[in-house]
């Protein structure tokens, strides 16, 4: 079985070489680019299964490239893994805000790096993703005033239509189809995004929840739909959604 193409984007030739060698050894076909603009052109030509994207690059930085990818219908559904040399949380948050699925800090362990890649590639084949199921293109899921387009990555809430990233879409779909059930961050990582236990990162869940709340909640600071249950996890509050309609 042919392995999917992975696009590696970084302006450090030595790092690109090392990552390409590691991925080739693992059986993947690898495309490369050295700035964000080149990455956009390569991605549009080849539509890779995954994009590994450095943040700090010349010509077009990774944050801007990611934002443009998420706005491009051809590229919007491709998982994006950010590479960053910064340990500060601000840059990681910016990356997730722009639509990235995950991040890893340089220098990184190659085994963990490949585990994250496998998790991101498995995600698109996951049965939790309704895009893979035999739905009519116009299918929607509605709870109260929230309507989720099952093939569009769009959510309609309070007469507004908003675009979701693939991560946000899968997260909202899962919670809406399991109302009033509480899930820990670890369960969300494993059940929705196929992360193995050894690389589970609760911070990743926290920031995807934050971004989703910013889109669907009236007041993101006082969540009515995606509720935090102290010391337990997160829950979609179906009763609030119904009473709000």
N, C-alpha and C positions, 0 to 999 in steps of 0.2 A: 504494500500500500504506500503511495507517494505521500511524503510528509508535506505539510503546508509551507508556504513561503512566509518568512519572517523578515520584516524590514528593520534594520538597525541603523539608527541615525545619531551620529555623534561627530564632533569636529576633532576628536583625538584619534589619530590613525592607529596608535598602538592599542587603544582600547577596542576600537572597531575590529582590528585584526584578532585580538584575543577572544572577543565575544563571537565573532564569525567562526573562528576555529572550534570553539567549544560547541556551538550550535551545529556546525557541520558534523562534528564527531558524534553528536546525539542523533544525527539523521535528518536534520532540518535543511531545507533550501534557504539560503540567506541572500537578501538584497541589502545594499548599503547606500547611505547618503550622508553628506557631511554638513548640511545645514537644513533649516526648516523648509526653505523654498524648494530645494532639491527633493526633500522628502515628500512634499505634496505632489510633485510631478511624478516621482517614481510610484507612489501609492496609487495615483489615479491610473497609471498605465497597467499596473500589475495586481492591484487589489489584494494585498497580503492578508494573511489570516491574523497577524499580530504586528503591531508597531512598537518598537522599543525606542524611546525618544528622549534624548538629552534635553535638559532645560536651557542651559547657557550655551548658545551657539551664535555665530555671526550670520549676517544677512537676514535671517528670520529666526527668532528664538523659539524654543520648544513650546512655551506657553501659547504664543500666538499661532504657531502651526497647529497645535492641538485644537484650539478654538476654531480655526478654519476647517479642520477635518470634521469636527462635530457639526458644522453648519453645511457640509457638503453631503448631499444625499448618497453619493457613491461611496463615501468613506465613513459615514456617521456611525455605522454599526461595528467598526473594527475595534477590537480591544487595544488600549494604549497603556503601556507600562513606562512610567517616567523614570529616568536616571537623574540623580541629583547628587552634587558633592556637598550640599548644605544639610547640616543636621537640624537647623532651625525649623520649627514647625510651619512658619509662615509660607515658605516656598512650596512645601508639600500641600498645604491647604490651597494655595493658588492653583497648583496643578490639578487637584481634584475638582476645584471650582470650574476650571476650564473644560472638564469632561474626561480626565484621565480615569482609568479603572484602578490602577495600583501604582506604587512607586517603590524604588529600592535605592538605598544610599550607597554611593561609591566611597571606598572600595567595597565590593560585595563578595560574598561567598558564592562560588559558581554552582554549588549544589542547591542552595536556596534560590538562586537566580533561576535555575532550570525548573525547580519545583513551582515557582510562581508562573513561569511560562506555561507549564503543563496545565496548571489550574485555569489560566486565562483561556487557553485553547479548548479545554474541556467545557468551559462555560457555554459556548455557542452550541454545543451538542447536548446540553443539559435538558432533561424533561421538564425542569421548572421554568424553562423559557418557552412561553406559548407561541413565539414566532415559529418554532419548529413543529408545532402541531397543525392539524388539518382544519384551520379556522377559515371562515369566509373573510376576505380582506376587509370588510366593513365591520367585523366583529368588535364589540366593546364589552367592557366589564364596568358595571355601574353600582356604586354604593352611595346612597344619599345624593349629595351634590357633586360627587367625584365620578367622572367617567374616564376610563382608561382605554385608549385605542390599542387593540392587541397587535396591530401590524404597523402602527405609525409612530410609536414612541411619543405620542402626544397625550396629554391629560387635560381634560376640560374641568375647570373648577370655578364656581362663582362667575360664570359668563366669561371666563378667560381661558384661552387655549395656550398651553405651554409645552415646550419641547423638553423631553427627558433624555438623559444620556442612557446608554444601554444598562449600566449598573443601576441607575435610579429606576428605570423601567422594571427590571427584574425584581428589585427590592419592593417596589410598590405593588406589583402584581402578586408577589408571594404573600405579603402582609394582607392585602385585600382578600385573597382567597383563603386566608386562615385567620378570620377576625376573632378577636377576644382571646387569642392564644399568645402567650408570652414566649419570646425566643431570646436566648442569650446571644451576645455578639459571636461567640464561637459557633453556635448553631447556625446563625445567619451565614457566616463565612463558609461553613461546610455544606449546608443544605441548598443555598442559593448559588454560591459562587465556586463550589467545589474545591475550596482550599483545604489541604491536609492539615491535620492538627499541629504539626511541627512548625508551620509558617503562619498560623493564624495570628492576625494583628487586629486587636479590638479597636485601635485607633482608626483603622480604615473604615470600619462599620460606622463609627461615631461621626466621621466627616461626611460619608455618603448620606447618613440620616439627616445631618444638618443641612446639606444642600437640598435634599428632597423636601424637608420642612419649609425651607425658604421659598419653595415654589408652590406648595399646596396649602400651607397654613395661613390663616388670617393674621395671626401673630406668632411667628416662629419661636418666640421666647416662651409662649404658653400654648403648647401643642394640644390640639383637640383630637386630631386623627392619629398621628403616630405618637403614641404615649410612652414615656419612659416609666417603667415599673421599677422602683428603687431596689437595688441589689439583685435584680432578676434579669431585666432585659427590656425589650421593646414589644409593643402590641399595637395593632390597628384597632381603634375604638369604633366599631361599627355603630354602636348606639349613638355616639355623638354625630357621626355622619348622617344617620337617619333623621335625628332630631333637627339637624341643620337644614334639611331639604324642604 
